[in-house]
Amino acid sequence: MKALREEAMNLRLGTSADSDVGPLVTRAARKRVELMIEKGIEEGASLILDGRGMKPSNSISGNWIGPTIFSKVHQTMTIYQEEIFGPVLIAIEVDTFKEAIDLVNRNPYANGTCLFTSSAIS
């Protein structure tokens, strides 16, 4: 998680072609993402990187939320059960490859799950 946090902190906010993260479409969209971040904290997820309040270095106005990372997320949490539609990554750790596959297969959002492993065998 430490390396992931460091990489995310290096992402560039902005509107130019070399930016990594752009603004959310509306103020309401930003507010919704901020509320989802609050919900994750309230429900006990560990906030590894908080993107609220981040803005591009050139102070372009917009509905900015920087990269946000949660760990210790459980399937019962709102941030797992609902799509956030913002630059928020949630991490769930499992013990086996089979548990990971089952977790991915149960998730109703096709774009909502990824599987990372440190095992070359998997």
Secondary structure, 3 states (H helix, E strand, C coil): CHHHHHHHHCCCECCCCCCCECCECCHHHHHHHHHHHHHHHHCCCEEEECCCCCCCCCCCCCECCCCEEEECCCCCCHHHHCCCCCCEEECCCCCCHHHHHHHHHHCCCHHHCCCCCCCCCC
